[in-house]
Amino acid sequence: MQHTVEKIGGTSMSEFAVVRDNIVHRPGGLYQRIFVVSAYSGITNQLLEHKKSNHPGIYALFTGAEEGEEWRRAMDKLREQMVGTNAALFGESPLLNAANDFIGQRLEDAGRVLDNLQTLCRHGHFELEDHLLTVREMLASIGEAHSAWNTTQLLQREGINARFVDLSGWNASEAQPLDAVIDEAFAGIDLTRELPIVTGYAHCREGLMAAFDRGYSEMTFSRIAVLTRAREAIIHKEYHLSSADPAVVGEAQIVPIGRTNYDVADQLANLGMEAIHPRAAKGLRQSDIPLRIKNTFEPAHGGTLITSDYLSNTPCVEIIAGRQNLHAIALFDQEMVGKVDEYEKSLLDLFRRFRVQVVTKDLNANSITHYLGCNLKSVRRLLRAIKELYPDAETDHRQVALVSAIGSDMQVPGLLARAVRALADDAIGIVAMHQSMRQVDMQFIIDAADYEAAIRSLHGGLIEPHNYGDAICAA
């Protein structure tokens, strides 16, 4: 357990000089480290779809295409961007031609597969739907292969013994289990004198995108750390894990989190603010591997150390976070009394069927309200299905937001009252609230329009008065 496994995010990857100077050349030596890299910023959005706006990329255009001109144009545009990135990195050198040949071949192969698949599925015996997950994985892999190959070549040019480790299975004859893919890839690597640069996407029998979708690189990163028995896992991002979103609260008000635990990381993931995907964190937690979140652009800062057993020395709130654009669906039925579990099971079956995420819920004797992360189209379909299932029940739908105070130990007398007072002082009404027995979070459902004001109110009332300095719960 001498080495670290380190994941570098897309925004950081787009700044090679910063990655080289702030991450690769950090004090402590070049080797005994494994780097798992993301695609350059924005590339996966163009390959699949935009993560936030859902603007279609090549994959989304292909799935909706009849003739295919739109996805071909999108692929040509992506090729131009990738070649431009190569030119900025390699300049006028022999490596530029090699870089363009490498990514050009991947794009050409992918285009040929899409053309052939489109032709094949015009035949009535073949359904495009049966192949879409494979197509999505193939396209996603191109971004990480591009950044990993380039980074390897750039480091080698500077005299570092970097090694390109391609887990994408581009020319593999068959898919193997993920653990076997990783074991085989690292079998001949000497970490004392080699620096592996690994693709964040790994082609495997389990199909990472089926379970993790855009979080696949975190699972690759986690399994590599577990299987190679890493001393520490590190994620390099373009920001600190902080007490709140600086875009909402302000840079001067936020404080980095020095230490926390995996329980807190899970609460953040449930709100869509992942430090790491919960299933990726599970392997690290079970193997007792600490996870550190570091800001690429502030290398001297120790970042956030996440461990299984950490509890703050003094109970406190560490983070104010939340989620906008939730849909509250409330079901009221007099017949529910004594049968809440039956209603709950039926509703959960519907949520799975329509693939919506339950962020939180509340219930009483004759009503259940679920707060869902989904789009309005799914909500309308759900409401129709619920009405068919319970024609005599009353249903209500409302768009809301959730804000949450989170900490590794929040057993502070009067904390809930202080939180409610902070919201009330800013005239923010509470639609619903919940505090768990584990004392790691308290949640407030509010009107969607009050989201940012509520984040500022709770941060101002529960965190800012403490004047934590450089970090909350510093390591």
N, C-alpha and C positions, 0 to 999 in steps of 0.2 A: 504493500500500500504506500508506494513512494510517489505516485503520479496524481495529476489532476486531469479531469475531463472538463473541457470548457466549450460552451456553446456561444457563438457570436451571432447576434441578431442582424437583420437585413440592413437597417439604417447604419449600423456600425460597419458592416462589410462594404458599404458604398464609400467608405473613407479609408482606403488602404493604408495611407501614410499614418493615420491615427491608430489603426489596428496594429501596424508594425511597431510603432514607437511606444504606444500605451499598453499593449497587451503582449505581443510576442517578445519584446525586449524588456519586459518588466524585471525588476530585481529577483534573483533566485535561479537564473539559468534558463537556457532555451529548451532543454529537453525534459524528460519525465512529464510530458504534457500531451494531451490529445485534443485537437480542435475540431469541433463539429460546427459546420458553417451553414448559414441560411443563404438563400438567394439574395442578390443585390436588391435594394429597396425598390419596391414597385413591380418587380419582375413576375412574382407569383400572381399578383393581381392581373397582369396581362395574360399569363398563361391560363388562369382559371376564371376568376371574376374578382372585382374589387371587394376586399374584405368588409368594408364599411358601407359603401354606396351600392354594392351589388352590380355595378356597371359590368357588362359582359366582357370577358376575355376570350381567348381562343376556344377554351372548353365550352363555355356557355354559348358562344356563337355556333360551334359545331353541333351541339345538341339540338339547337333550334333551326338548323339550316336545312334547306331542301336542295339547293344547288351547290352551296359551299363557297361562294365568292367572298362572303364577309369574313369567315374564319381564315381564308387564304390571305386576304389583305391584312388582317390582324397579325398573322404570322410573319408576313413581309415587314410590317412595321416593327415587330419585335426583333427580327433579325437585324434591322438597321440600328436599333438601340443597342443591342448586344455588341455589334461590331464597333459602334461608337464608344462603348465602355472599354472595349479592348484597346482601341486606339489611344484613349486617355491614359490607360495603364501601361501599355508597352511602347508607345511612341513608334518611331520608325526603326524597328528592329526585327531581326528574323523571328523573334518570338511572337510578333504581331500576326504574321502569316500562320504560324502554328496555332495560335489562339483562335483565329477566325476559321481555320480548317476544323478544329475540334468542335466548336459550337455549331458551325455550319453543317457538319455531318449529322449532329444530333437533330437539328431542326429539319434537315432533309429527310432523315429516317422517319421522324414523327409525321411530317407532311405526307409521306408515302403511305404510312399506316392509315392515316385518316382518310385519304383518297380511296384506298382499297376497301376500308370498312364501309365507307359511304356507298360504294358500288355494290358490295356484298349485301348490304341491308336493303337494297332495292328489291332483292329477291324475297318472296313471301315467306320463305322458311327461316329467315334470319331476322332477329329483332335487335335494333340498335340498343335498346334499353339493357339488354343482357351484357353489353360490352362497355357501358359508360364508366363504370368504376375503374376498369383497367385503363381506359383512355385518360381519365382524370389523373391516375397515378403516373402514367407515362409522361404526360405533359408537366406535372409538378416536378418530376425528377430533373428536368432540363435546367431549371434555375439553379439548383444546388450544385449540379455537375459543373456548370459554367463558373460559378464563384470559387468552388473548391479547386478546379484545375488552374484557374488564373492565379489564385493565391499561392498554390504550390510552386508554380513557375517563377513568380515574383520573388518568393523567399529563397528559392534555389539560386536565382540570379545574384542574390546578396550573400551567398555563401552559406546559407542555412540548409541543413540536410533534411528538407521537407519531403514528405512522401504523400502522393495523391492516393487516397483510399476511396474508391468508387463503390458505394453500396447500392447504386441504382439498378444493378442487374440488367444493364442495357443490352448486353449480348448473352445473358444467361439462358441456358436451355430449359431450366425448370426453376420454379420458386421453392426455396427452402424456408424452414422456420427462422424467425428473426434471430434467435440466439445462435443458430448454426451459421447464419450469414456473418454475424459479428465475430464469432470464434474463428471462422475460416479466414476472415480478412485480417485479423490481428495475430494469427498464428506465427507469422514470420517477421514480425516487427520488433525491433529492439528499441525500447523507449529511452534507453540511456544515450542513444546517439542518433535517433530518428525522430522527426516531428510530424506525426500523421495529421493530414488535413482531410477531414472526412465529410462526405456529402450528408446533409441533414435528412435527405430522403433515403430510405432503405427499402428495396424491393424484397418482399418476403411472402410466405404462404398466408400469413394472417391477414395481409392487406391493411397497412397502417391507416390509410385514409378512410376505410370503412368504419373504424372505431374512433379515429382522432381528427379526421379531415385535416384542416390547416395546422393542427397541433402535432403533426407526425414527426417533425424534427425533434420535438421535446422527448418523444418516446425513444427515438434513436439514441439521443444524448443520454437518457436515463439508463437504457439497457447497456450501453457501452460502459458507463460508469459502474454499474452493478457487476457485469461479467468480467471486467478487467480489475475489479476490486480497487476502485479509485480511493485515494485519500480524501478528496473533496471534489464536489461538482460545482462548477461556476458558470453562471449565465452573464454575458456581457451585453448590456442594453444601452440605449442612448439616454437613459434617465435613471435616477435613483428610485428605489422603492421608498416612497415617502408618505408622510402623514395625510396627504390629500393630493388631488390633481392640481398642479401649479397653474394650469390654464384657468381653473375655476377660483381657487383661493388666492393665488398670487405667489410668485417665486419667493418673495421676502417672508411670507408667512409659513411656508411648508418646512418640515424638518425630515431629513432622511431617517429611516428606521435602521438602527444598528443591529438588533437581534430580534428574532421572533421564532415561531414554530410552524410546523407543517399544518397544524389545525387552522391557523390564521391564513396560510396560503390557500387552503381549501375554501375558506369563506370568500376570499377574493376571487377565486376561480368561479364560484357560483354566481358572482356578480359580473362575470365577463372580464375581469381585470386580472388575468392570470399572471402570477409570478412563474408558475409552472402548471401544466395540465395535471389534475388530481391523480390520474392513473400513472403518469410518469413519476409523480412525487411518491407514489406508493412504494415503488421499487427502491427508491433512495431511502425512504423511511425504514422499510423492513431490513435493509442492509446496513442501517446506521451510518449512512453517508451524509455528511453535512452539505447543504446547498448554499452557495453564496451568490447574491445578485450584486453585480458591480456596474457602475457607470463608466462606459468606455472613455468618456471625455474628462473624467476626474479620477485618474488611475491611483492617486495617492490616498483616496478615501477608501476605507476598508469595506464599504458596501454594507449589505444586509446578510447576516449569517442566519440561516434557517436550520434548526435541528428538531429532533423529535421531542426532547425532554425539556426544552427551554420554557421557563416562566419568568416574567419580569420580577425583579426584586421587590418592586413596589407595584401593586395593582394599578393599572392605568389603561386609558384608551391609547392605542397606537396609531390607528388609521381611521379616517372618515372616508368612506367610499360609497358607491351607489350604482344604480342602474336606471337609465331613462327608458321611456317608451315601453313600459310593461302594460299588459292588458289584464285587468281584474275581471274574472268571471265568477259571479256569485250565484249559487243555486240554493233556493229556499223551498223546502217541502215539509209540510206538517207530518207526512208519513215517515220522515227521516228519523224521528226520535227512536232511539234504541237500535237503529240500523245504519248508523253513520259509516261503519266499515264497508257495508255493501255498496253504498253510494260511492264511497271513495274508490273502491276497486273498479267500479264501472267507469268512473270519470278518468282514472289513470289509464285504463285500456284505451279510451278515446284519445287521450293526449299522446300515447305511444303511436296510435294509428295515424294521427295527423302530424307526428314528429315535432311536437312543441315542447319546450323546456319549462318545467315547473320550478320557478325560482324560490317561492315560499308559499305558504298557505295559512289560513286560519279557519277555525270551525267552532260551532257550538251545537246545541242539541238538535237543531233543525235546519242548519245552513252550513255550507262549505264555500269558501272563497279561495280560488287559486290565482296566483299572480304569475302570469305566463310571459316568457320571452318568445315572441313570434310576430308575424306580420298580420295585418288586418284581414287579409284574405283567409288565413287559417282560422282566425277568430270567428269569422262569419260561418265558415264550414262547421266549426265546433258548436256554435250556438244552434245551428239547424240540427245537428246530430243529438245534442242534449235534449232539445225539444221533442225529438222523435222518441228518445229513450224515456223521458219523464214529461209526458204531455201536460200533466196537471200541476207541475212545479213552476215556480217563478224563477226566471233567470234575469240577471242584470249584468251589463258590461260597462266598464269604465276604463279609460286610459289613465294610468297613474305612473308615478316614479317611486323608487325605493332609495332611501339613504340609510346607511348603517354605520354604527360605531363598532370598531373591531379591536381586539387586543388579546394577547396570550393569557392574561388574567385580569378580568374586569370586576372582581369582587370588591367594589368600592361602595360603601353605604351611601345612598342618596344619589347615585350616578344617574339612574333613570329619571329622577325628578329634575336634576340639573339639565339633562338633555331636553326634556319636555319644556322646561322653562326657557332654554335658549331658543327653541323654535317658536314658542309663544311670544317672546319678546320681539321677534321679527314678524309677528302676525302670520305665521305659517301654520295652517290647520293640519291636524293629523287624522288621516282616514282610518288607519289601523296601526298597531304596534305589537312587537313581540320581543321578549328577552328569553334566551335559552338557559337551561339549568347549567350548561357547561361554562357559562359566564365568559364566552369568547366573542359574543356579538349581541347587539340589540338593533332591531330593525324598525323603521318608520315608513309607512306608506303615506304618500302625500300626493297632492295634485301635481300633474306632470309639469305645469308651468312654474312650480316652486322648487324644482330640483336644485339648481345652482345656488339659490339663496339658502336652501336648507343645508347644503354642504358647507357653505361659509358659516352659517349659524352654529352648527355643531362643532366645526373646527375651532371657531372663536370661543365657544363656551367650554369645550372639553380638552383642548390641546394647547392652544396659544397661551393661556394663563400660566402654564408651567415653565415657560422659557427654557426649553430643553437644550438649546445651544446647537452643537454640530450634529447631534443624533439623539433619537429616543432610544433608550436601552442600548447604549453603545457597547460594542464588543470589547 
